[in-house]
Structures are given as C-alpha cells and as structure tokens.
C-alpha cells in the first residue's frame, strides 16, 4: 500500500496527540520515518519538529500535508552529550 506522506514531506499536526504532553496542534514538522501499514492500511509517521528538537511517532489521521518537501539536513537534532560534558 502506498504511503500517505513521503520522506522529508512537511506536515502539520491537526489534532491533539494522545500521550504526548507537548502541544503539537498546528505545528509543522518533517516526516523522517514511517511504520509498516497496520491491518487497516494506516501508518504511523516519525515527524521531527525543529523548534522542539524532538521526533514523535504520529498517526497519519493526525497529520495534513503542507505541500512542501524539506531536505534531510533541515532536521536539527539535539547535540549528543558526552561523558564529562556539563
């Protein structure tokens, strides 16, 4: 089954996300991963939010396309902390 969104597509969260305390409604993020389809053919997508420097697994029912494709290097992540860093 074809996926609803493609890698690096910019998506917007359209509803409250259960089990995630951050308010993601109307925030834009970039698709950086996707699950295999479930029995109903729906997927979860790994969506990265630069402003939070976090990636969350979100159901496709919560997302809408913004009509843009980002670049892999656009995803900003937290720097790794190394032993001895303060």
N, C-alpha and C positions, 0 to 999 in steps of 0.2 A: 504494500500500500504506500502511496506517495505521501510524503510529509506535508503538513500544512505550512510550515515555515522552513527556510533553508538556513544553513550555517551562515553566521555573521549578519543575518537579517535583523533590522532594528524593529523591536516590538514594544507595544505599550500595554501595561497591566490595566485591565478594565474592571476588576472587581477585587474585593478584599481577599487576601490569600490566607486560607486556614493554616494554623500552626506556625505562622511567621509573624513576629511581633512588629517588625518594621512596617510602616505604612507605605506600600508599594503602588497604591492606586494612582493611575495616570503617570507613573514614572516610566521612562523609556530605558530599555536595556537591549543588549545584543545577544542573539542566540549563539551559544558556544558549544552546545551539545544537545543530543536528543536520545530518548529511550526507544526501544522497540515498541511497536504498537501493541496495545492491550487487546483483549478479546473483542472490544467494540471498535477497534481500529484507531483509537486515540493515543496520543503520545504525551509524555512529559518532556519539557524542554529545559535545558540548562541555560538560564538567562543571566548574563553578567550586567551589573549596574555599577558604572564607573564611580558615581558620586558616593556610593556606599562601599566600593571596593570589595563587593561580595557577589557570589553567584548562587542562585537558588534554582531548584527544580520546580517548575510550574506547569500545571496542566494547560493544554492548548485551549481549553474553554475559557481561561482567564486572560488570554492574550489576543491582541489585534495587531496586524502589520501596520507599520508606519510608511511602508512603500519605499524604504531605503535599505541598502546593503552597506554594512560597515567593512572595516578591514581587521584582520586578526590582530594587528598591532594596536588597534584602537582600544582593546581591552586592557585596562590598567588594573593591576593586582597589587595586593599588599606586598611590601618587600619582605623577604624571608628574614626572620630574626635568628641570629647565630648565637651560639653559646658565648657568653661573655658580653653580649650587647646589652646596653642598659635601656 
